[in-house]
């Protein structure tokens, strides 16, 4: 499975003890790129359960679309 994910962060997020929610307990860090509360997981990854392994997807405004062709260029 591949997914087109655009992120703007320039480094990792170091978790601190204050990141643990007293009511929810431990937190989870998003690895799918879809969370509305990024970098924390909000369960949005459940939308990817039926993705096909050889297909690339993009998610925009809550809708999933198949990417037919990915074109990359080298900027010099």
C-alpha positions in Angstrom: 0.0 0.0 0.0 1.3 3.4 -0.8 -0.3 6.7 0.1 0.6 10.2 -1.1 1.3 12.2 2.1 2.5 15.8 2.3 3.9 16.9 5.6 5.4 20.3 6.5 7.3 19.3 9.6 11.1 19.6 9.5 11.9 17.3 12.4 10.7 14.6 14.8 8.3 15.2 17.7 9.9 14.2 21.0 7.1 13.1 23.3 7.3 14.4 26.9 5.5 13.1 30.0 3.1 16.1 29.6 1.9 14.5 26.4 0.1 11.7 28.3 -3.5 12.6 28.8 -4.8 12.0 32.4 -8.1 10.7 31.1 -6.9 8.8 28.0 -3.6 7.6 29.2 -0.8 6.9 26.7 -1.0 8.7 23.4 -0.2 7.3 19.9 1.7 9.2 17.2 0.1 9.3 13.7 2.0 7.3 11.1 -0.6 7.5 8.3 -0.6 11.3 7.8 -4.4 11.6 8.0 -4.9 12.6 11.6 -6.8 15.9 12.2 -4.8 16.2 15.4 -1.4 15.4 13.9 1.1 14.4 15.1 -1.2 12.5 17.4 -3.4 9.6 16.2 -7.1 10.3 16.1 -8.1 7.0 14.5 -8.2 8.3 11.0 -6.1 5.4 9.8 -9.2 3.2 10.0 -10.2 4.8 6.7 -7.3 3.0 5.1 -8.4 -0.5 6.0 -9.6 -1.4 2.5 -6.7 0.1 0.5 -5.2 -2.1 -2.1 -1.5 -2.8 -1.7 -0.4 -1.8 -5.2 -2.5 1.4 -5.4 -1.5 4.9 -4.5 -4.1 7.1 -2.8 -4.5 10.7 -1.9 -7.0 12.0 0.7 -8.4 15.5 0.2 -11.2 17.0 2.2 -12.0 13.6 3.7 -12.4 11.9 0.3 -10.1 9.2 -1.0 -9.0 9.2 -4.7 -6.7 6.9 -6.6 -3.6 8.5 -8.0 -3.1 7.3 -11.6 0.4 8.7 -12.1 3.0 10.2 -9.9 5.5 12.5 -11.6 8.6 13.7 -9.9 11.3 16.2 -11.1 14.7 17.1 -9.9 15.1 20.8 -9.2 18.7 21.9 -9.7 
